[in-house]
Amino acid sequence: MPIDMDPGAFDALVDRALDEIPDGIAALVHNVVVLVEDEPPEGEPPDLLGLYDGVALTERWGSPPGELPDRILVFRGPLLDLCATEAELEEEVRITVVHEIAHHFGLDDARLHELGYG
């Protein structure tokens, strides 16, 4: 059964997941904003938990001035629907945040599944 959580408490879970990223890795994340949305955008699977919208560091040729940030989107509705407890939700949010940050570094879904973040 899905759980219910107010948006502020959910945002705090995302903040905690970001705070748990090791400093050495966090220092390499540049020009990325993390946003919480209620649902995935139209055209995406309704059970999508997160989405990296940007160009992976492995695909870049520099960083032009004035470049808009890449975005990591975390989708509250599908995560709440997936989880039965707050502990399970916290773990799924953590996995989702790590998964999307890994896309920023160029890891694809196949490799993330091998590492247990799929």
VENMO-V257372 format. One record per pair of residues at least 4 apart in sequence whose C-alpha atoms are under 7 Angstrom apart, sorted by the first residue. I is the first residue (numbers start at 0). J is the second residue. Records with the same first field share a line. If there is no record, write none. Layout:
# VENMO-V257372
I=J ; J
This chain:
# VENMO-V257372
0=83
1=79 ; 80 ; 81 ; 82 ; 83
2=79 ; 80 ; 82 ; 83 ; 84
3=79
4=8 ; 9
5=9
6=10
7=11
8=12
9=13
10=14
11=15
12=16 ; 89 ; 92
13=17 ; 92
14=18
15=19
16=20 ; 92 ; 93 ; 96
20=24 ; 25
21=25
22=26
23=27
24=28
30=68 ; 69
31=68 ; 69 ; 70
32=68 ; 69 ; 70 ; 71
33=70 ; 71 ; 72
34=71 ; 72 ; 73
35=72 ; 73 ; 74 ; 75
36=72 ; 73 ; 74 ; 75
37=74 ; 75 ; 76
38=74 ; 75 ; 76 ; 77
39=43 ; 45 ; 47 ; 74
46=77
47=77
48=73 ; 74 ; 77 ; 78 ; 95
49=72 ; 73 ; 74 ; 95 ; 99
50=71 ; 72 ; 73 ; 99
51=70 ; 71 ; 72 ; 99 ; 102
52=69 ; 70 ; 71
53=69 ; 70
54=58 ; 59 ; 103
55=59 ; 102 ; 103 ; 104 ; 105
56=103 ; 104 ; 105
57=104 ; 105
71=99
74=78
75=79
76=80
77=81
78=82 ; 88
79=88
82=87 ; 88
83=87
84=88
85=89
86=90
87=91
88=92
89=93
90=94
91=95
92=96
93=97
94=98 ; 116
95=99
96=100
97=101
98=102 ; 111 ; 116
99=103
100=104
101=105 ; 106
102=106 ; 107
106=110 ; 111
107=111
108=112 ; 117
109=113
110=114
111=115 ; 116 ; 117
112=116 ; 117
